[in-house]
Amino acid sequence: MQKVVKTDQTVVDEVERSKWKHTLGTLAKDWRLYVLLVPMLVFLVLFKYLPIAGILTGFKWGNDATQLNSQWTGFTWLGKVFLNGTVSNAFWKAFRNTFVNSMYGLIFGFPIPIILALLFSEIKNMTYRSIVQVCAYLPHFVSAIVITQIIRLWCYGEATKTPGMLYQLFNFFGWNVSDNGKTSTLTLLAHPKWFRPIYQVSGVWEGSGYGSIVYFAAILAISPVSYEAARIDGATKMQQIRYVTFPGMAPTLAIMLITRIGHILNIGYEKIILLVDDSVTAWENSDVISTYVYRMTGKSVHSDNVNPMIGIVMDLFNALLAMVLVLGANAISRRVSSTSLF
C-alpha cells in the first residue's frame, strides 16, 4: 500500500475546509438564532450606515448630498463653525452646555444607580424587593412627552391658575423665581439658573432605576462564599461592600463608565425641546449641540440663520470627539485595570 505523505499546504487546506464545514454546520444548527439578527442588521444599515452619506453635505455647496457634481468646499463650513463670530459663539456656548450638563449627569447620575443596586441587594423579602424595583424602573418606560409635561406642570406658575408644586416650593423658601424681571413667563424652565438643576434631577429620577439593573446583576453574580468568608473574618457590612462587592463589580463598573464617557457629548434634543420655554433666555443654559443642530435644519420654531451644512459639520465634530473620548477611556481602563471594551 502506497503511503500518502501530507505536505504543509495539504494540512492547511484540510484545516480551512474543516473550519468552513464547522461554521456552516453551526449556522445550520442554530439558524433560528441568526434569523433574529436580521432585524437588527437591517436597522443598522438603514439608520446608522446609509445616513453616513449625508456627511458629504458638510463639505459641499448646497443642501443635497446626492448631488455628486456639486462643488467641494473643503473645510469652509468647519472654518465658519470655529472662526465665524456669530456661529462660533453659538457653537461654543452649545458645546459648553453639552459638556457641563453631561459632566453633571456623570457625577450625579452614575453613582446613584450603583447605590440603588446595593440597596436592592440588601432587601431579603423577594416580594417587597420586586415591588420596589418595579416602582424604580417605571419612569424609564413612561413616554418622554408625559415626563416633560409633568415637569412643566410642576414648574409652571401662572397667577390665574394653581401654580405648580415645584414653583410653590421655591416661593415658600423665598428663592428668586422672577429672574429680576428679565422674563415675563412665570415658569422655572424659562430661567437659565433653574433649568439645569431641574433637567439633571429629572434625568436621575427617570433613568437611575433602570440603570441599576446591570449593577444589580453584577452583585448577584458575586459568590456568597466571599461574603461568608468576610463575615467570619469579622467584616462589617460596609467593609463587605468595600472589599467584596466593589471588587466583584469592578469589570462591570469599568465597562459602564467607558460607555458613559462615550455618551458624554451626546445629549438628545427631544427632552430639551419639550421642556424649554419659548423665550430667548431659556436657551442660555439649555442649548446643547443636538438642539443647535436641530434648529440649524430649520425644523424648530427657534430656528435662526438656518444652515444645514454648518449643523452637519458640528454634529460630525461632536461624534469624532466622542469617539476619541471612548478610545482614551478604553486605553486608560485597559492599562489600569486590564478591563476594557476592546
HELIX and SHEET records of a PDB file:
HELIX    1   1 ASP A    8  LYS A   29  1                                  22    
HELIX    2   2 TRP A   31  VAL A   35  1                                   5    
HELIX    3   3 LEU A   37  LEU A   44  1                                   8    
HELIX    4   4 VAL A   45  TYR A   49  3                                   5    
HELIX    5   5 LEU A   50  PHE A   59  5                                  10    
HELIX    6   6 THR A   76  LEU A   83  1                                   8    
HELIX    7   7 GLY A   85  GLY A  109  1                                  25    
HELIX    8   8 PRO A  111  GLU A  122  1                                  12    
HELIX    9   9 MET A  126  PHE A  141  1                                  16    
HELIX   10  10 ALA A  144  CYS A  155  1                                  12    
HELIX   11  11 MET A  165  PHE A  172  1                                   8    
HELIX   12  12 ASP A  179  GLY A  181  5                                   3    
HELIX   13  13 LEU A  188  ALA A  190  5                                   3    
HELIX   14  14 PRO A  192  LEU A  220  1                                  29    
HELIX   15  15 PRO A  224  ILE A  232  1                                   9    
HELIX   16  16 LYS A  237  GLN A  240  1                                   4    
HELIX   17  17 ILE A  241  THR A  245  3                                   5    
HELIX   18  18 PHE A  246  GLY A  262  1                                  17    
HELIX   19  19 TYR A  269  LEU A  275  1                                   7    
HELIX   20  20 THR A  281  TRP A  283  5                                   3    
HELIX   21  21 ILE A  289  MET A  296  1                                   8    
HELIX   22  22 PRO A  308  SER A  337  1                                  30    
END                                                                             
